[in-house]
Amino acid sequence: MFAPLAKFADWSAIQIVWGRRLNSLLKGRDHSPSPRLEEALEFLKGPDFIPTESQPARLEFSSAKSGLHFQFPTPRPSKFPENNVVYGRLYPCAEQWQKRPTIILLHGAGGDPDYHFGFPRIARRCNRAGFNAVILMSPFQFQRRPRQLERMIHWPDWMLLAEITFAQAVAEIRAMIGWLLKEGCPAVALWGNSYGGQLAGITVCRDARLAAVVLTAPGVNLNVSLSVAKQMVWPRVRAELWSQQPAREALNFTALNLTTTQPRIPKDNILLIEAIHDLFVERRFLEELWQAWEQPDIWRLPHGHASKSLVPGLTGRVLRWLSPRLDAPAARNNRMPLPIRRVEQTGGSRYTQRKIERQPRLPPVAHPERWLVRLAAKL
């Protein structure tokens, strides 16, 4: 993609999404300092951040909605009742979906356009490739977001960030993994975008049950705000983001920085997708992660953070990468393909011609064995 166009899309998203969101947080904030940085650092470096044990989720499916919508109580309840119920949707690929691998899709910050628009399309592509798909709603998104949240918290609240934005989100992902494996799914993978990619990265560094992970333009650390501050035109928001940088640098020495930990699965089962014109996640951070994780597979796309989803054929390419790692045939609609017979190229096209032939039916002849001999001679 043309670099200035990709960067302009990111710049516009920063002004519209981050500008409006942070302005609302600043308007509702009182002036009493309550960042709770030391408390957050102690929590992130302790055993309670991501416990060793994880219990499977207790899913309840909704019959009132089309499809397999589900919900389950969060394994890490907070003081916000609305946020204590996890919502999602299962896209099974066949009747015996428990025998198929599953991909959990993790959306970016804000939820959309991933959750309601992009991910349902990707989930259906997963089904056609022989995979189940699960879309999981992260904490504080959509109906999980308490009303008047801006008036209920003092932003930034680093302990709230650690407990809900990361610890609770990872606990819910691990609970979902446990439920899928308990149901009999042979393999589970994570595919996260942006914030979802950071959650996938934190999870794979603590959970060896995963078969593979795909991190698309992940938030490698908490320096996203620094990248945003460089582009922000709102003076008040820009000044606030710059003032938070010392605290974020301290938090970057914890597990929230993916370069400080190592994955629990082989590097051959890890895929990083980098947008080289990204104004949210600077390229150098993803390159540092690539080096820290011993150079797993990495795709460097000539796009920005917002335009990377427009790459033609990217979903199919990722599914082809995942297929051998999840041991699933890429059969359309999870059915066995018809026999394929290659035909020698006779025209000027540079593409290999393929011909699909159904097995011929035996005609009602008096001596079928003679007909079979003639048929074999023609093949």
Stockholm file with secondary structure:
# STOCKHOLM 1.0

chainA/1-379         MFAPLAKFADWSAIQIVWGRRLNSLLKGRDHSPSPRLEEALEFLKGPDFIPTESQPARLEFSSAKSGLHFQFPTPRPSKFPENNVVYGRLYPCAEQWQKRPTIILLHGAGGDPDYHFGFPRIARRCNRAGFNAVILMSPFQFQRRPRQLERMIHWPDWMLLAEITFAQAVAEIRAMIGWLLKEGCPAVALWGNSYGGQLAGITVCRDARLAAVVLTAPGVNLNVSLSVAKQMVWPRVRAELWSQQPAREALNFTALNLTTTQPRIPKDNILLIEAIHDLFVERRFLEELWQAWEQPDIWRLPHGHASKSLVPGLTGRVLRWLSPRLDAPAARNNRMPLPIRRVEQTGGSRYTQRKIERQPRLPPVAHPERWLVRLAAKL
#=GR chainA/1-379 SS CCHHHHHHHHHHHIIIIIHHHHHHHHHTCCSSCCCCHHHHHHHHTSTTSSCSCCCCCCCEECSSSSSEEEEEECSSCCSCGGGGEEEEEEECSSTTGGGSCEEEEECCTTCTTIIIIIHHHHHHHHHHTTCEEEEECCTTSGGGSCTTHHHHSCSSCHHHIIIIIIIIHHHHHHHHHHHHHHHTCSCEEEEEETHHHHHHHHHHTTCTTCSEEEEESCCCSSTHHHHHHHHCCCHHHHHHHHHTHHHHHHHTTSTTSGGGSCCSSCGGGEEEEEETTCSSSCHHHHHHHHHHTTCCEEEEESSCTTTGGGCTTHHHHHHHHHHHHHTCCCCGGGCCCCCEEECCCCSSCSSCCEEECCCCCCCCCSCHHHHHHHHHHHC
#=GC SS_cons         CCHHHHHHHHHHHIIIIIHHHHHHHHHTCCSSCCCCHHHHHHHHTSTTSSCSCCCCCCCEECSSSSSEEEEEECSSCCSCGGGGEEEEEEECSSTTGGGSCEEEEECCTTCTTIIIIIHHHHHHHHHHTTCEEEEECCTTSGGGSCTTHHHHSCSSCHHHIIIIIIIIHHHHHHHHHHHHHHHTCSCEEEEEETHHHHHHHHHHTTCTTCSEEEEESCCCSSTHHHHHHHHCCCHHHHHHHHHTHHHHHHHTTSTTSGGGSCCSSCGGGEEEEEETTCSSSCHHHHHHHHHHTTCCEEEEESSCTTTGGGCTTHHHHHHHHHHHHHTCCCCGGGCCCCCEEECCCCSSCSSCCEEECCCCCCCCCSCHHHHHHHHHHHC
//
